[in-house]
Amino acid sequence: MDIKKVTGVYFSPAGSTKTVVETTVDELARLFKAECRYISLNTPSDRAQEYQFAPDELVVFGCPVYAGRLPNKISPDFARCLHGEGTPAVALVTYGGRAYDNALAEMCDLLIKNNFKPAAGGAFLCRHVFSDKLAAGRPDAADLSELRMLAQGAALKLRSGGEIKPPKVPGDAQAAYYTPLKTDKTPAKFLKAKPTTAMVLCEHCGLCAKICPMGAIDPNDPSNIPGTCIKCCACTTYCPSGAKKFDDPDFLSHTAMLEQFRTEARKENSIFL
């Protein structure tokens, strides 16, 4: 198959998924000697646009896992704004160590419904946005090497000719979301939790409002969050003064539960061709 362009499409509020997509795209562009480009779906204005992809284009789509699936407040935008023309694709999900559950199956299903042809998929470890202790340092050099291996496998599959068969990935695209738990194993109810702002530290730079994927933060008063928070942690990750944090008790208990049951053994990525 003659690939003329490799395009990376990502939803990556905290940055790690972007790294995963870029590494894969760079290797595929090298292998196919094709030009490459990137499309961010991080902000509402990004997702308000429509994107059409050609049959001789290869799309690498990446998104973090939210409670075992794609983020429910964002995935309808993916379905609306991404359109293939029998376009080959690589599906990538990232997660912080618990499990990716049904997210990769859901992504492949979304791509197929939007006239893409998934040729490969992967679930890769990235630092959990809730805690520096979870999947710390991931993706690391070994992960990036595996992404290049995935790219090489996808390129070989596409060059072999014939029908592009989707990879057999685990999970159920229609399954329910995982229910977060507290340390006492009861449900953690932090759906409406929002980050707090230490105004004594806030520099009023407006960055948090600018990068919020939901446009939820008042740019004139960053302590005011009238919109929906999806706990992506973009604001807590990138606030230059460390003024943003989550202090909701259930959120903190769920984070502690995840930390409590983490393992020191390296968790491996999953690749499907």
N, C-alpha and C positions, 0 to 999 in steps of 0.2 A: 504494500500500500504506500502510495506517495503522499507523505505528509508535508504540507507547505508551511504550516504555522503551528506552533505549540502555545496554547494559552492556559495560564494559571488563573483559576477563579477561586477566591477564598473568602470565607467569613472567619476573621481572626482578630477578635477584639483585644486579646492580650499578646498577640504576636507570634506564638509558637506554631500555630497552624500555617501561617504565612511562610515560615521557614521550611516547613515540611513540603509545602507546595512548590516553593521556589527551587528547592534542591532537586525535586523530581522533574520539574519543567526544564531546568538547566541541562540535566543529563539527557532528556529526550530531545531537546533542541540540538544538542551536540551529536547525538546518534543519527538524527534525521537530517542534519545540516539545514535546519529550518530556523526561521526567525521566531522569536518568542515575545509574548506580551503578558501583562498581568491585569486582572480586574478585581478590585476590592468590592465586596458587598457589605462592608462594615457599617455604613451609615444609611439612614433612611433615604437620603438623596441618591446614594449609590444604587440602592435597590428599587428606586422609582423608575429607573431606566429599563429598557428592553435590550436584551443581548441575543444576537443571532449568530450561530456558528456554522461554518461551511462543512461540507462532506470531507474536504481534504485538510481539515483542521483537527488537531488533537487537543482535547480539553482535559486538564487536570483540576478536579474540583475537590476542595478541602473544607472541612468544617469540624469544630469540636463537638464532642458528645455532651448532651444535656440529659441527665437522668436516663441514660440508656438509649436515647434516640436523638434525632436532630432537634434543635431548639424550636419549640412549638410556636413561638411568637415570630420566628424568622423564616421557617421552612415554607410557609405559604408564599412568601416573597420569592424564594428560589423557584418554586413551581410556576410562578407567574412571569418571571423576568428572564429565565434561561431557556433558549429554544435551539434545538439541534436540527440538522438536516441529514439524519443518519450519521451524525458526527461521532467518531470514536472518542472514548473517554476513559479516564482513570479516576476511580473514586477513592478518596482518602478521608478517614476520620481520625481524630486525635482524642486521647482521653488521659486522665490523670492517675490511672492505676486500678480503680475498682473493677470496671468492665466496660466494654463498648456495647454489650447487649445486642440491640436490634438496629443500631444506628447505621451500620454499613449496609445492611439489607434495605433499610429505608432509603438511603442515598441511591443505591443502585436502582431501586424501584422508581424513584423520582426521575432519575436520568432516562430510564427506558420510556416512561410515560411522556417525557418531553423530547422524544425522538433523538436520543443519544444512544450509542452502542458501547456500554461498558466493556472494556477489554481486560481490565485488571482492577484490583482493589487492595486496600491495606488499612490496618488499624494500628496506629503508632502512639507510643507513650510520649507524653509531654508533661512538663511540670503542671501540677494541678493548680488552678487559679485560686483555690481556697487556702492553700498551704504550701509553703516552700519545702515542707518535709515529704511531700507526696510526689513521686517521680522526679526527685530533685536532679537538676542538671540535664534533664531530657528535653528535647532530643540532643544526644551527644554525638561524638564522631562515629561511633558504631551504628547509631540509628541512621545518620546521614548516609553511611555506606550502604545500609540495607535499602534505603530509598533509591539509591542509584541502581542497586541490583533489581529492585522492582521495575524501575524504568527500563532496564535492559531486557527483562523478561517480557514486558509489555511491547517493546519495540520488536522483539523477535516474533512475538505472536502476530503483530500487525503486518509484519513483512512476509509472513508465511502464506498470505493470500487466503482466499475463501471467506466464508461467513465469519463475522466476529461473534463468537459465543460469549455470553456474559460469564464472569467467574462465579463459581458456586460458593457463596458467602453464607455464614451462619446467621440465624435470626429470622424474625418475623416482622416485616415492614409495618404491619398494622397492630403490633403488640402495644400493650399499655406502657406508660412511662414507669420507671423504677420509683418506688416510694422511699425517699431519703429517711434514714433512721438516726435517732439520737443515741447516746452512749448506753441508755437503758433499753435499747432496741424498740422503743415506741416511735411512731412516726414523727419526723421533724417537720414542723409546719412553719416554713419561712418563706412561703410563696410571695407574701406582701412585704417582706423585709427590704429595706433600702439602706444604702450606706449613710453614715453620719459624716459630718464635716466639722473638723476642729477649726473654727474661724480664726483662732489666734495663729494658726499655721498657714491658713489659706492665703495665697498670693493674688487671688482674683485674676488669674491668667486666662481663665475661660477654657482651658484644655479639656477638662472633664466633660463640659457640655458639648464641646466640638466633637469628641470621639465617642460619645455614648451611642451605642447602636440603636437605641430606641428613641433618641432625642428627648430623653426623660428629664434632663437636668436644666433648670432655669439658668440661662447664661448670665443673667444679672444678679443672681443669688444662688451660688452653687450648693448652699445648704438646703435649698428648696427643690424637691424632686417630685413634681406633680404627675409625671408620667410613670409608665410601667418599668420596673427594674427586673432584668432577667438574670441578675447575679453573674454577669460575664466578667466582672472585676476589671474592666478596662480603666475605670476611673481610679480604683485603688492601686492598680499596677503602675499607671503612668503619672499620677499626681506628683509633681516635682518636689513638693514640700511634705508629702506623707500625711496630708490633711484628711484623706478619705479612708474610712474603714467600716467594716460591718461589726456591729455589737449586738445583733439580735441573738437572744439566748438559744433558740432552736438552731439557728445557723451555726453558731459556735459549737453547739453540742454535736451536730452532724459532722462538722470538720474534725472535732476531737475523736469521733467514732472512726472516721476514715483513717486518721493518724494511728489510732490504737491498734487497728487490724492490718496495718501495712506490714509488708515483709521486707527484710533486708536483702533477700534474694532478688536478683535482677529479673524483672518481668519482661518477657519477650514480645516483640511485635508480631503481627499476623499479616501475611501476604497471600493474595489469591490471584491466580492467573487463569 
